[in-house]
Amino acid sequence: MTGCAEQAPVPMLLGPTASGKSAVAMALAERLPIEIVTVDSAQVYRGMDIGTAKPSAAERAAVPHHLIDIVDPRDSYSAARFVADARAAIAQIRARGRLPLLVGGTMLYARALVEGLHPLPGADSAVRRRLEDEARALGWPALHARLARIDPVTAARVEPGDTQRIQRALEVFELSGKPMSEWLSRPATTRGGMGGGMGERAPTPGASDANRGAPPAFVRIALEPSDRAVLHARIATRFRAMIAAGLVDEVRALRARGDLRADLPSMRCVGYRQVWAWLEAGGGSIEPMIEAGIAATRQLAKRQLTWLRAMPDRIVVDCLAPDPVAPVLDALRHACGL
């Protein structure tokens, strides 16, 4: 069986954490000539394996995976860079006559690839450090309250515990004098240069780029739960399994490097943030940390589902169905003419 034609849409398999995306993708790879392009802002980091639910060495040997282990945890990785990296991977996979399947739950990356990015001001390390200092002194709820005063629209969409988005919204306001909601009301663009922040414009291959050509079209397939409570139970089971598999030791090793900080994007990933804070406080009873990690992961899933609901063209498959692979396979065959 051959892959998609060059002009056929590129399929995306999206879903909240613990929805079974990786298992479905691996099952699809037994039936189709797939290479997986990971859409995950945590799996890009080297040395962060357990808490990101990275595919095993055996899985990666059986099915090629792209955009995993490409960044050191001390460095940042932006949506703009993801767009460039993903388009390059898609072109290379198609050139081999195989089918690129984008799989993951970082919805900002998925939307940037399909729709482009809003031209927000770029990141400013000095502003970010000052906001982090203020958060340490006042607490992130105080900064969320500040955001609510200057940009109530954005504050209503951002949870008080979502430190990265609170910081970014305040940074945008300080740099531009305009609230993020005003920036986001402008049309997205897929043109412009690359940068380091989540607000940079996504680069578009030029017409002369023979390897990539025009940006491809996409079809989005969403694994969504018919029962949120079951997904929540899965999340709790998975987080406890990560702890049992050695997540604490993984974070302890990252801390021991000496060049990482709790406020880096990598260390603010769900799970890593909670374990880091627990270790920094001296350890003690582990159960409250586990419960905090589970709660944060459920909040992440809630945000992911909110992003998915904003994609009206998505094809929804119940991730709790006895066999979610079959309807996903049908959607792929229809979209790609397989």
SVG drawing of the C-alpha trace seen along z (x, -y; Angstrom):
<svg xmlns="http://www.w3.org/2000/svg" viewBox="-20 -51 46 55">
<polyline fill="none" stroke="black" stroke-width="0.4" points="0.0,0.0 1.4,-3.4 1.3,-6.6 -0.7,-9.7 -0.3,-11.5 1.7,-14.7 -1.5,-16.9 -3.5,-14.8 -4.1,-16.3 -1.7,-15.4 -3.5,-13.6 -3.3,-14.8 -4.2,-12.6 -4.9,-14.9 -6.3,-14.5 -6.0,-15.2 -3.4,-13.5 -4.2,-9.9 -6.6,-9.6 -4.5,-6.8 -3.1,-8.7 0.3,-6.9 -1.3,-3.4 -3.7,-4.2 -0.8,-5.6 1.3,-2.5 -1.7,-0.3 -2.2,-2.3 1.5,-1.8 0.9,1.9 -1.6,1.3 -0.2,-1.8 3.4,-2.9 3.4,-5.6 6.1,-7.8 5.0,-9.7 5.7,-13.5 5.2,-14.3 3.2,-17.3 4.3,-17.6 6.1,-20.6 7.5,-18.3 8.8,-15.4 11.1,-17.6 13.4,-17.7 16.2,-15.3 16.3,-13.5 12.6,-14.0 11.3,-10.5 9.0,-9.2 7.0,-12.3 6.4,-13.1 5.2,-9.5 7.8,-9.4 7.5,-6.3 9.9,-3.5 13.1,-2.7 11.4,0.4 8.5,-1.6 10.8,-4.2 12.8,-1.4 9.6,0.2 8.1,-3.1 10.1,-6.2 9.3,-9.1 10.3,-12.7 10.7,-15.8 11.5,-13.8 14.7,-14.5 15.8,-17.5 16.2,-20.2 18.2,-20.4 16.0,-21.2 17.9,-24.4 16.8,-25.8 13.4,-27.0 11.3,-25.7 8.7,-27.7 5.6,-27.1 7.3,-28.9 10.2,-26.5 7.8,-23.6 6.1,-24.7 9.4,-24.8 10.6,-21.5 7.2,-19.8 7.0,-21.0 10.5,-19.8 9.7,-16.3 6.5,-16.1 8.3,-16.8 11.1,-14.3 8.5,-11.6 6.5,-12.2 9.7,-12.1 10.2,-8.6 6.7,-7.6 5.5,-7.2 2.6,-8.7 3.3,-11.4 1.0,-11.2 1.1,-14.1 0.3,-12.8 0.1,-14.8 -1.7,-17.1 0.1,-20.5 -2.8,-22.2 -1.0,-25.5 1.5,-23.7 -1.3,-22.0 -3.2,-25.2 0.0,-27.1 0.8,-24.4 -2.8,-24.5 -3.8,-28.1 -0.6,-30.1 0.3,-32.2 -0.9,-35.6 1.9,-38.2 2.4,-38.7 5.5,-40.5 8.5,-38.2 9.8,-36.9 11.8,-39.3 14.0,-37.5 14.3,-40.5 10.6,-41.0 10.1,-37.3 12.7,-37.2 11.1,-40.2 7.6,-38.6 9.0,-35.4 10.6,-37.4 7.2,-39.0 5.5,-35.6 7.9,-34.3 7.2,-37.3 3.5,-37.7 2.3,-34.3 0.9,-33.5 -2.7,-34.1 -1.8,-37.7 -0.4,-38.0 -3.5,-36.3 -5.6,-39.0 -3.4,-41.6 -4.1,-40.0 -7.8,-40.1 -7.6,-43.9 -5.7,-44.6 -7.1,-41.9 -10.2,-40.2 -10.9,-38.3 -7.6,-36.5 -7.8,-36.0 -11.1,-34.3 -9.5,-31.7 -6.4,-31.1 -6.5,-29.1 -4.9,-30.8 -2.4,-27.9 -1.4,-28.2 1.8,-30.1 3.2,-30.0 0.2,-31.6 -0.2,-34.1 3.4,-35.2 3.1,-35.3 -0.1,-37.5 1.5,-39.9 4.7,-40.0 2.7,-40.8 0.9,-43.7 4.1,-45.1 6.0,-45.0 3.2,-46.4 0.8,-48.2 -2.0,-46.1 -3.8,-43.1 -3.2,-39.7 -6.9,-39.5 -6.6,-42.4 -3.6,-40.9 -5.5,-37.6 -8.4,-39.3 -6.2,-40.1 -5.9,-37.5 -3.3,-34.8 -0.5,-34.7 1.8,-32.0 4.4,-34.4 7.3,-36.0 10.6,-35.1 11.3,-32.7 11.8,-33.7 11.9,-32.2 8.6,-33.1 5.1,-31.5 4.0,-34.7 6.4,-34.6 5.0,-34.2 5.3,-30.7 7.7,-30.7 6.3,-29.6 8.5,-27.8 9.2,-30.0 7.9,-29.1 11.5,-28.3 11.9,-25.7 11.8,-22.6 12.0,-20.2 8.8,-21.5 6.8,-23.6 3.5,-25.0 2.3,-24.3 0.2,-21.1 -3.4,-20.8 -4.4,-18.9 -7.2,-16.8 -7.6,-16.7 -8.8,-13.6 -9.6,-14.1 -9.6,-11.4 -12.1,-12.7 -13.7,-11.0 -17.4,-10.3 -17.1,-10.3 -14.8,-12.8 -14.7,-10.9 -13.1,-7.9 -10.4,-10.1 -9.8,-11.5 -9.3,-8.0 -6.9,-7.2 -4.9,-10.3 -4.6,-9.4 -3.5,-5.8 -1.0,-7.0 0.6,-9.6 0.9,-7.1 2.5,-4.7 5.0,-7.5 6.0,-7.9 6.4,-4.1 8.5,-4.1 11.0,-6.6 9.8,-10.1 11.1,-11.4 14.6,-10.1 14.4,-11.6 13.6,-15.0 16.3,-14.6 18.9,-13.9 17.7,-17.0 18.1,-19.1 21.6,-17.7 22.8,-19.0 23.1,-22.5 22.2,-24.4 18.4,-24.1 15.9,-26.2 12.3,-25.7 11.1,-28.6 12.4,-27.2 9.7,-26.1 11.0,-22.5 10.8,-22.3 7.3,-23.9 5.9,-20.9 3.1,-19.2 4.5,-16.6 8.0,-18.0 6.9,-21.2 5.2,-19.4 8.1,-17.0 10.7,-19.8 8.8,-21.8 8.4,-18.8 12.2,-18.1 13.0,-21.7 10.8,-21.7 12.8,-18.8 10.5,-15.9 8.4,-14.6 5.1,-12.9 4.8,-12.1 1.0,-11.7 0.2,-15.5 2.7,-15.9 1.1,-13.1 -2.4,-14.5 -1.1,-17.9 0.4,-16.3 -2.9,-14.5 -4.9,-17.7 -2.5,-19.6 -2.7,-16.9 -6.5,-17.0 -6.4,-20.8 -4.1,-20.3 -6.7,-17.8 -9.4,-20.3 -7.5,-23.0 -6.7,-20.5 -10.4,-19.7 -11.2,-23.4 -8.7,-23.8 -10.2,-20.8 -13.8,-22.2 -12.5,-25.3 -11.7,-23.2 -15.1,-22.7 -13.6,-20.7 -12.2,-18.0 -13.3,-14.4 -14.2,-13.2 -13.5,-9.6 -14.5,-8.4 -11.2,-7.5 -13.1,-5.3 -14.6,-3.1 -13.7,0.6 -11.8,0.1 -10.9,-3.5 -8.4,-2.4 -11.1,-1.3 -12.8,-4.7 -9.5,-6.5 -8.3,-4.2 -11.5,-4.8 -11.0,-8.6 -7.4,-8.3 -8.4,-6.1 -11.1,-8.6 -8.9,-11.7 -5.8,-10.3 -7.5,-8.1 -5.7,-5.0"/>
</svg>
